[in-house]
């Protein structure tokens, strides 16, 4: 998924302003987009998002419950 590519960007520059702006603007859309996915896919996504966007971890945890 494209989120995996963002993980590469995060590894190169962990405090990227652009990444912070992106996730602040799009975290709700990501949650809604991935809610209907199978549990295995959501787990993979969650594991990546908790690394690259820890500021919205509670929203991603809610996604995992639904």
mmCIF file as gemmi writes it, N, C-alpha and C atoms, coordinates in Angstrom:
data_model
loop_
_atom_site.group_PDB
_atom_site.id
_atom_site.type_symbol
_atom_site.label_atom_id
_atom_site.label_alt_id
_atom_site.label_comp_id
_atom_site.label_asym_id
_atom_site.label_entity_id
_atom_site.label_seq_id
_atom_site.pdbx_PDB_ins_code
_atom_site.Cartn_x
_atom_site.Cartn_y
_atom_site.Cartn_z
_atom_site.occupancy
_atom_site.B_iso_or_equiv
_atom_site.pdbx_formal_charge
_atom_site.auth_seq_id
_atom_site.auth_asym_id
_atom_site.pdbx_PDB_model_num
ATOM 1 N N . UNK Axp A 1 ? 0.838 -1.194 0 1 0 ? 1 A 1
ATOM 2 C CA . UNK Axp A 1 ? 0 0 0 1 0 ? 1 A 1
ATOM 3 C C . UNK Axp A 1 ? 0.873 1.245 0 1 0 ? 1 A 1
ATOM 4 N N . UNK Axp A 2 ? 0.266 2.34 -0.304 1 0 ? 2 A 1
ATOM 5 C CA . UNK Axp A 2 ? 0.981 3.617 -0.346 1 0 ? 2 A 1
ATOM 6 C C . UNK Axp A 2 ? 1.506 4.019 1.019 1 0 ? 2 A 1
ATOM 7 N N . UNK Axp A 3 ? 0.83 3.58 2.069 1 0 ? 3 A 1
ATOM 8 C CA . UNK Axp A 3 ? 1.272 3.904 3.424 1 0 ? 3 A 1
ATOM 9 C C . UNK Axp A 3 ? 2.664 3.335 3.666 1 0 ? 3 A 1
ATOM 10 N N . UNK Axp A 4 ? 2.957 2.195 3.082 1 0 ? 4 A 1
ATOM 11 C CA . UNK Axp A 4 ? 4.287 1.601 3.224 1 0 ? 4 A 1
ATOM 12 C C . UNK Axp A 4 ? 5.356 2.516 2.628 1 0 ? 4 A 1
ATOM 13 N N . UNK Axp A 5 ? 5.031 3.193 1.55 1 0 ? 5 A 1
ATOM 14 C CA . UNK Axp A 5 ? 5.984 4.138 0.95 1 0 ? 5 A 1
ATOM 15 C C . UNK Axp A 5 ? 6.218 5.323 1.878 1 0 ? 5 A 1
ATOM 16 N N . UNK Axp A 6 ? 5.183 5.733 2.591 1 0 ? 6 A 1
ATOM 17 C CA . UNK Axp A 6 ? 5.343 6.825 3.554 1 0 ? 6 A 1
ATOM 18 C C . UNK Axp A 6 ? 6.227 6.402 4.721 1 0 ? 6 A 1
ATOM 19 N N . UNK Axp A 7 ? 6.229 5.126 5.031 1 0 ? 7 A 1
ATOM 20 C CA . UNK Axp A 7 ? 7.109 4.622 6.088 1 0 ? 7 A 1
ATOM 21 C C . UNK Axp A 7 ? 8.569 4.833 5.698 1 0 ? 7 A 1
ATOM 22 N N . UNK Axp A 8 ? 8.882 4.635 4.43 1 0 ? 8 A 1
ATOM 23 C CA . UNK Axp A 8 ? 10.237 4.863 3.935 1 0 ? 8 A 1
ATOM 24 C C . UNK Axp A 8 ? 10.623 6.327 4.087 1 0 ? 8 A 1
ATOM 25 N N . UNK Axp A 9 ? 9.698 7.221 3.772 1 0 ? 9 A 1
ATOM 26 C CA . UNK Axp A 9 ? 9.942 8.658 3.937 1 0 ? 9 A 1
ATOM 27 C C . UNK Axp A 9 ? 10.17 8.971 5.41 1 0 ? 9 A 1
ATOM 28 N N . UNK Axp A 10 ? 9.353 8.396 6.267 1 0 ? 10 A 1
ATOM 29 C CA . UNK Axp A 10 ? 9.483 8.622 7.712 1 0 ? 10 A 1
ATOM 30 C C . UNK Axp A 10 ? 10.847 8.153 8.223 1 0 ? 10 A 1
ATOM 31 N N . UNK Axp A 11 ? 11.319 7.033 7.724 1 0 ? 11 A 1
ATOM 32 C CA . UNK Axp A 11 ? 12.616 6.515 8.156 1 0 ? 11 A 1
ATOM 33 C C . UNK Axp A 11 ? 13.748 7.445 7.733 1 0 ? 11 A 1
ATOM 34 N N . UNK Axp A 12 ? 13.601 8.075 6.582 1 0 ? 12 A 1
ATOM 35 C CA . UNK Axp A 12 ? 14.628 8.997 6.103 1 0 ? 12 A 1
ATOM 36 C C . UNK Axp A 12 ? 14.602 10.321 6.859 1 0 ? 12 A 1
ATOM 37 N N . UNK Axp A 13 ? 13.398 10.782 7.206 1 0 ? 13 A 1
ATOM 38 C CA . UNK Axp A 13 ? 13.255 12.069 7.897 1 0 ? 13 A 1
ATOM 39 C C . UNK Axp A 13 ? 12.098 11.966 8.886 1 0 ? 13 A 1
ATOM 40 N N . UNK Axp A 14 ? 12.359 11.464 10.094 1 0 ? 14 A 1
ATOM 41 C CA . UNK Axp A 14 ? 11.286 11.181 11.058 1 0 ? 14 A 1
ATOM 42 C C . UNK Axp A 14 ? 10.442 12.38 11.486 1 0 ? 14 A 1
ATOM 43 N N . UNK Axp A 15 ? 10.968 13.558 11.469 1 0 ? 15 A 1
ATOM 44 C CA . UNK Axp A 15 ? 10.187 14.724 11.909 1 0 ? 15 A 1
ATOM 45 C C . UNK Axp A 15 ? 9.838 15.631 10.729 1 0 ? 15 A 1
ATOM 46 N N . UNK Axp A 16 ? 9.433 15.027 9.645 1 0 ? 16 A 1
ATOM 47 C CA . UNK Axp A 16 ? 9.074 15.775 8.446 1 0 ? 16 A 1
ATOM 48 C C . UNK Axp A 16 ? 7.798 16.595 8.665 1 0 ? 16 A 1
ATOM 49 N N . UNK Axp A 17 ? 7.9 17.881 8.441 1 0 ? 17 A 1
ATOM 50 C CA . UNK Axp A 17 ? 6.749 18.772 8.577 1 0 ? 17 A 1
ATOM 51 C C . UNK Axp A 17 ? 5.643 18.363 7.611 1 0 ? 17 A 1
ATOM 52 N N . UNK Axp A 18 ? 6.023 18.026 6.397 1 0 ? 18 A 1
ATOM 53 C CA . UNK Axp A 18 ? 5.026 17.649 5.388 1 0 ? 18 A 1
ATOM 54 C C . UNK Axp A 18 ? 4.252 16.394 5.788 1 0 ? 18 A 1
ATOM 55 N N . UNK Axp A 19 ? 4.934 15.451 6.4 1 0 ? 19 A 1
ATOM 56 C CA . UNK Axp A 19 ? 4.244 14.237 6.861 1 0 ? 19 A 1
ATOM 57 C C . UNK Axp A 19 ? 3.267 14.586 7.979 1 0 ? 19 A 1
ATOM 58 N N . UNK Axp A 20 ? 3.665 15.456 8.884 1 0 ? 20 A 1
ATOM 59 C CA . UNK Axp A 20 ? 2.772 15.866 9.97 1 0 ? 20 A 1
ATOM 60 C C . UNK Axp A 20 ? 1.529 16.547 9.418 1 0 ? 20 A 1
ATOM 61 N N . UNK Axp A 21 ? 1.723 17.425 8.454 1 0 ? 21 A 1
ATOM 62 C CA . UNK Axp A 21 ? 0.593 18.125 7.837 1 0 ? 21 A 1
ATOM 63 C C . UNK Axp A 21 ? -0.319 17.121 7.132 1 0 ? 21 A 1
ATOM 64 N N . UNK Axp A 22 ? 0.269 16.192 6.403 1 0 ? 22 A 1
ATOM 65 C CA . UNK Axp A 22 ? -0.518 15.18 5.696 1 0 ? 22 A 1
ATOM 66 C C . UNK Axp A 22 ? -1.397 14.391 6.665 1 0 ? 22 A 1
ATOM 67 N N . UNK Axp A 23 ? -0.806 13.863 7.721 1 0 ? 23 A 1
ATOM 68 C CA . UNK Axp A 23 ? -1.578 13.03 8.645 1 0 ? 23 A 1
ATOM 69 C C . UNK Axp A 23 ? -2.58 13.841 9.453 1 0 ? 23 A 1
ATOM 70 N N . UNK Axp A 24 ? -2.252 15.069 9.791 1 0 ? 24 A 1
ATOM 71 C CA . UNK Axp A 24 ? -3.233 15.914 10.483 1 0 ? 24 A 1
ATOM 72 C C . UNK Axp A 24 ? -4.455 16.158 9.607 1 0 ? 24 A 1
ATOM 73 N N . UNK Axp A 25 ? -4.24 16.257 8.302 1 0 ? 25 A 1
ATOM 74 C CA . UNK Axp A 25 ? -5.338 16.515 7.376 1 0 ? 25 A 1
ATOM 75 C C . UNK Axp A 25 ? -6.085 15.243 6.967 1 0 ? 25 A 1
ATOM 76 N N . UNK Axp A 26 ? -5.406 14.109 6.955 1 0 ? 26 A 1
ATOM 77 C CA . UNK Axp A 26 ? -5.974 12.914 6.322 1 0 ? 26 A 1
ATOM 78 C C . UNK Axp A 26 ? -6.23 11.718 7.234 1 0 ? 26 A 1
ATOM 79 N N . UNK Axp A 27 ? -5.914 11.814 8.522 1 0 ? 27 A 1
ATOM 80 C CA . UNK Axp A 27 ? -6.045 10.615 9.36 1 0 ? 27 A 1
ATOM 81 C C . UNK Axp A 27 ? -7.482 10.09 9.396 1 0 ? 27 A 1
ATOM 82 N N . UNK Axp A 28 ? -8.476 10.99 9.434 1 0 ? 28 A 1
ATOM 83 C CA . UNK Axp A 28 ? -9.874 10.526 9.441 1 0 ? 28 A 1
ATOM 84 C C . UNK Axp A 28 ? -10.228 9.783 8.156 1 0 ? 28 A 1
ATOM 85 N N . UNK Axp A 29 ? -9.745 10.293 7.043 1 0 ? 29 A 1
ATOM 86 C CA . UNK Axp A 29 ? -10.006 9.627 5.765 1 0 ? 29 A 1
ATOM 87 C C . UNK Axp A 29 ? -9.358 8.246 5.734 1 0 ? 29 A 1
ATOM 88 N N . UNK Axp A 30 ? -8.148 8.142 6.265 1 0 ? 30 A 1
ATOM 89 C CA . UNK Axp A 30 ? -7.48 6.843 6.309 1 0 ? 30 A 1
ATOM 90 C C . UNK Axp A 30 ? -8.271 5.853 7.155 1 0 ? 30 A 1
ATOM 91 N N . UNK Axp A 31 ? -8.74 6.307 8.301 1 0 ? 31 A 1
ATOM 92 C CA . UNK Axp A 31 ? -9.527 5.439 9.185 1 0 ? 31 A 1
ATOM 93 C C . UNK Axp A 31 ? -10.778 4.951 8.464 1 0 ? 31 A 1
ATOM 94 N N . UNK Axp A 32 ? -11.51 5.854 7.84 1 0 ? 32 A 1
ATOM 95 C CA . UNK Axp A 32 ? -12.747 5.472 7.145 1 0 ? 32 A 1
ATOM 96 C C . UNK Axp A 32 ? -12.467 4.586 5.937 1 0 ? 32 A 1
ATOM 97 N N . UNK Axp A 33 ? -11.375 4.845 5.263 1 0 ? 33 A 1
ATOM 98 C CA . UNK Axp A 33 ? -11.012 4.064 4.083 1 0 ? 33 A 1
ATOM 99 C C . UNK Axp A 33 ? -10.682 2.618 4.442 1 0 ? 33 A 1
ATOM 100 N N . UNK Axp A 34 ? -9.975 2.436 5.54 1 0 ? 34 A 1
ATOM 101 C CA . UNK Axp A 34 ? -9.511 1.099 5.897 1 0 ? 34 A 1
ATOM 102 C C . UNK Axp A 34 ? -10.412 0.357 6.876 1 0 ? 34 A 1
ATOM 103 N N . UNK Axp A 35 ? -11.452 0.998 7.393 1 0 ? 35 A 1
ATOM 104 C CA . UNK Axp A 35 ? -12.366 0.325 8.331 1 0 ? 35 A 1
ATOM 105 C C . UNK Axp A 35 ? -12.934 -0.98 7.778 1 0 ? 35 A 1
ATOM 106 N N . UNK Axp A 36 ? -13.391 -1.013 6.522 1 0 ? 36 A 1
ATOM 107 C CA . UNK Axp A 36 ? -13.994 -2.255 6.02 1 0 ? 36 A 1
ATOM 108 C C . UNK Axp A 36 ? -12.985 -3.336 5.607 1 0 ? 36 A 1
ATOM 109 N N . UNK Axp A 37 ? -11.705 -3.05 5.701 1 0 ? 37 A 1
ATOM 110 C CA . UNK Axp A 37 ? -10.698 -4.027 5.282 1 0 ? 37 A 1
ATOM 111 C C . UNK Axp A 37 ? -10.677 -5.238 6.218 1 0 ? 37 A 1
ATOM 112 N N . UNK Axp A 38 ? -10.181 -6.363 5.721 1 0 ? 38 A 1
ATOM 113 C CA . UNK Axp A 38 ? -10.053 -7.552 6.576 1 0 ? 38 A 1
ATOM 114 C C . UNK Axp A 38 ? -9.088 -7.278 7.74 1 0 ? 38 A 1
ATOM 115 N N . UNK Axp A 39 ? -9.259 -7.975 8.849 1 0 ? 39 A 1
ATOM 116 C CA . UNK Axp A 39 ? -8.42 -7.736 10.031 1 0 ? 39 A 1
ATOM 117 C C . UNK Axp A 39 ? -6.917 -7.814 9.76 1 0 ? 39 A 1
ATOM 118 N N . UNK Axp A 40 ? -6.504 -8.728 8.921 1 0 ? 40 A 1
ATOM 119 C CA . UNK Axp A 40 ? -5.074 -8.867 8.627 1 0 ? 40 A 1
ATOM 120 C C . UNK Axp A 40 ? -4.522 -7.599 7.964 1 0 ? 40 A 1
ATOM 121 N N . UNK Axp A 41 ? -5.266 -7.038 7.031 1 0 ? 41 A 1
ATOM 122 C CA . UNK Axp A 41 ? -4.84 -5.811 6.355 1 0 ? 41 A 1
ATOM 123 C C . UNK Axp A 41 ? -4.827 -4.639 7.33 1 0 ? 41 A 1
ATOM 124 N N . UNK Axp A 42 ? -5.854 -4.542 8.174 1 0 ? 42 A 1
ATOM 125 C CA . UNK Axp A 42 ? -5.901 -3.455 9.163 1 0 ? 42 A 1
ATOM 126 C C . UNK Axp A 42 ? -4.742 -3.562 10.148 1 0 ? 42 A 1
ATOM 127 N N . UNK Axp A 43 ? -4.388 -4.767 10.525 1 0 ? 43 A 1
ATOM 128 C CA . UNK Axp A 43 ? -3.265 -4.953 11.446 1 0 ? 43 A 1
ATOM 129 C C . UNK Axp A 43 ? -1.966 -4.487 10.808 1 0 ? 43 A 1
ATOM 130 N N . UNK Axp A 44 ? -1.76 -4.84 9.56 1 0 ? 44 A 1
ATOM 131 C CA . UNK Axp A 44 ? -0.556 -4.407 8.842 1 0 ? 44 A 1
ATOM 132 C C . UNK Axp A 44 ? -0.506 -2.882 8.765 1 0 ? 44 A 1
ATOM 133 N N . UNK Axp A 45 ? -1.626 -2.283 8.433 1 0 ? 45 A 1
ATOM 134 C CA . UNK Axp A 45 ? -1.71 -0.829 8.342 1 0 ? 45 A 1
ATOM 135 C C . UNK Axp A 45 ? -1.481 -0.186 9.709 1 0 ? 45 A 1
ATOM 136 N N . UNK Axp A 46 ? -2.126 -0.721 10.735 1 0 ? 46 A 1
ATOM 137 C CA . UNK Axp A 46 ? -1.982 -0.186 12.086 1 0 ? 46 A 1
ATOM 138 C C . UNK Axp A 46 ? -0.526 -0.215 12.536 1 0 ? 46 A 1
ATOM 139 N N . UNK Axp A 47 ? 0.156 -1.314 12.275 1 0 ? 47 A 1
ATOM 140 C CA . UNK Axp A 47 ? 1.558 -1.433 12.672 1 0 ? 47 A 1
ATOM 141 C C . UNK Axp A 47 ? 2.422 -0.364 12.021 1 0 ? 47 A 1
ATOM 142 N N . UNK Axp A 48 ? 2.105 -0.005 10.802 1 0 ? 48 A 1
ATOM 143 C CA . UNK Axp A 48 ? 2.844 1.057 10.122 1 0 ? 48 A 1
ATOM 144 C C . UNK Axp A 48 ? 2.45 2.424 10.657 1 0 ? 48 A 1
ATOM 145 N N . UNK Axp A 49 ? 1.162 2.66 10.806 1 0 ? 49 A 1
ATOM 146 C CA . UNK Axp A 49 ? 0.696 3.979 11.252 1 0 ? 49 A 1
ATOM 147 C C . UNK Axp A 49 ? 1.131 4.317 12.67 1 0 ? 49 A 1
ATOM 148 N N . UNK Axp A 50 ? 1.229 3.329 13.534 1 0 ? 50 A 1
ATOM 149 C CA . UNK Axp A 50 ? 1.657 3.639 14.897 1 0 ? 50 A 1
ATOM 150 C C . UNK Axp A 50 ? 3.106 4.108 14.937 1 0 ? 50 A 1
ATOM 151 N N . UNK Axp A 51 ? 3.873 3.778 13.922 1 0 ? 51 A 1
ATOM 152 C CA . UNK Axp A 51 ? 5.257 4.24 13.823 1 0 ? 51 A 1
ATOM 153 C C . UNK Axp A 51 ? 5.324 5.622 13.19 1 0 ? 51 A 1
ATOM 154 N N . UNK Axp A 52 ? 4.611 5.811 12.077 1 0 ? 52 A 1
ATOM 155 C CA . UNK Axp A 52 ? 4.769 7.062 11.337 1 0 ? 52 A 1
ATOM 156 C C . UNK Axp A 52 ? 3.806 8.163 11.763 1 0 ? 52 A 1
ATOM 157 N N . UNK Axp A 53 ? 2.736 7.811 12.488 1 0 ? 53 A 1
ATOM 158 C CA . UNK Axp A 53 ? 1.783 8.826 12.949 1 0 ? 53 A 1
ATOM 159 C C . UNK Axp A 53 ? 1.271 8.502 14.355 1 0 ? 53 A 1
ATOM 160 N N . UNK Axp A 54 ? 2.156 8.523 15.343 1 0 ? 54 A 1
ATOM 161 C CA . UNK Axp A 54 ? 1.729 8.172 16.701 1 0 ? 54 A 1
ATOM 162 C C . UNK Axp A 54 ? 0.758 9.177 17.317 1 0 ? 54 A 1
ATOM 163 N N . UNK Axp A 55 ? 0.67 10.359 16.767 1 0 ? 55 A 1
ATOM 164 C CA . UNK Axp A 55 ? -0.233 11.372 17.307 1 0 ? 55 A 1
ATOM 165 C C . UNK Axp A 55 ? -1.708 11.032 17.168 1 0 ? 55 A 1
ATOM 166 N N . UNK Axp A 56 ? -2.035 10.134 16.266 1 0 ? 56 A 1
ATOM 167 C CA . UNK Axp A 56 ? -3.43 9.751 16.04 1 0 ? 56 A 1
ATOM 168 C C . UNK Axp A 56 ? -3.665 8.281 16.377 1 0 ? 56 A 1
ATOM 169 N N . UNK Axp A 57 ? -2.86 7.748 17.271 1 0 ? 57 A 1
ATOM 170 C CA . UNK Axp A 57 ? -2.923 6.319 17.58 1 0 ? 57 A 1
ATOM 171 C C . UNK Axp A 57 ? -4.297 5.897 18.097 1 0 ? 57 A 1
ATOM 172 N N . UNK Axp A 58 ? -4.952 6.743 18.887 1 0 ? 58 A 1
ATOM 173 C CA . UNK Axp A 58 ? -6.263 6.345 19.425 1 0 ? 58 A 1
ATOM 174 C C . UNK Axp A 58 ? -7.292 6.185 18.31 1 0 ? 58 A 1
ATOM 175 N N . UNK Axp A 59 ? -7.229 7.022 17.286 1 0 ? 59 A 1
ATOM 176 C CA . UNK Axp A 59 ? -8.15 6.876 16.154 1 0 ? 59 A 1
ATOM 177 C C . UNK Axp A 59 ? -7.861 5.584 15.391 1 0 ? 59 A 1
ATOM 178 N N . UNK Axp A 60 ? -6.584 5.249 15.256 1 0 ? 60 A 1
ATOM 179 C CA . UNK Axp A 60 ? -6.233 4.013 14.555 1 0 ? 60 A 1
ATOM 180 C C . UNK Axp A 60 ? -6.624 2.789 15.383 1 0 ? 60 A 1
ATOM 181 N N . UNK Axp A 61 ? -6.552 2.902 16.698 1 0 ? 61 A 1
ATOM 182 C CA . UNK Axp A 61 ? -7.006 1.803 17.555 1 0 ? 61 A 1
ATOM 183 C C . UNK Axp A 61 ? -8.512 1.595 17.403 1 0 ? 61 A 1
ATOM 184 N N . UNK Axp A 62 ? -9.265 2.677 17.289 1 0 ? 62 A 1
ATOM 185 C CA . UNK Axp A 62 ? -10.71 2.565 17.05 1 0 ? 62 A 1
ATOM 186 C C . UNK Axp A 62 ? -10.987 1.874 15.721 1 0 ? 62 A 1
ATOM 187 N N . UNK Axp A 63 ? -10.185 2.168 14.715 1 0 ? 63 A 1
ATOM 188 C CA . UNK Axp A 63 ? -10.33 1.523 13.412 1 0 ? 63 A 1
ATOM 189 C C . UNK Axp A 63 ? -10.163 0.012 13.562 1 0 ? 63 A 1
ATOM 190 N N . UNK Axp A 64 ? -9.239 -0.396 14.406 1 0 ? 64 A 1
ATOM 191 C CA . UNK Axp A 64 ? -8.984 -1.822 14.605 1 0 ? 64 A 1
ATOM 192 C C . UNK Axp A 64 ? -10.172 -2.513 15.277 1 0 ? 64 A 1
ATOM 193 N N . UNK Axp A 65 ? -10.891 -1.799 16.121 1 0 ? 65 A 1
ATOM 194 C CA . UNK Axp A 65 ? -12.032 -2.386 16.839 1 0 ? 65 A 1
ATOM 195 C C . UNK Axp A 65 ? -13.259 -2.546 15.949 1 0 ? 65 A 1
ATOM 196 N N . UNK Axp A 66 ? -13.351 -1.751 14.901 1 0 ? 66 A 1
ATOM 197 C CA . UNK Axp A 66 ? -14.541 -1.784 14.029 1 0 ? 66 A 1
ATOM 198 C C . UNK Axp A 66 ? -14.353 -2.723 12.867 1 0 ? 66 A 1
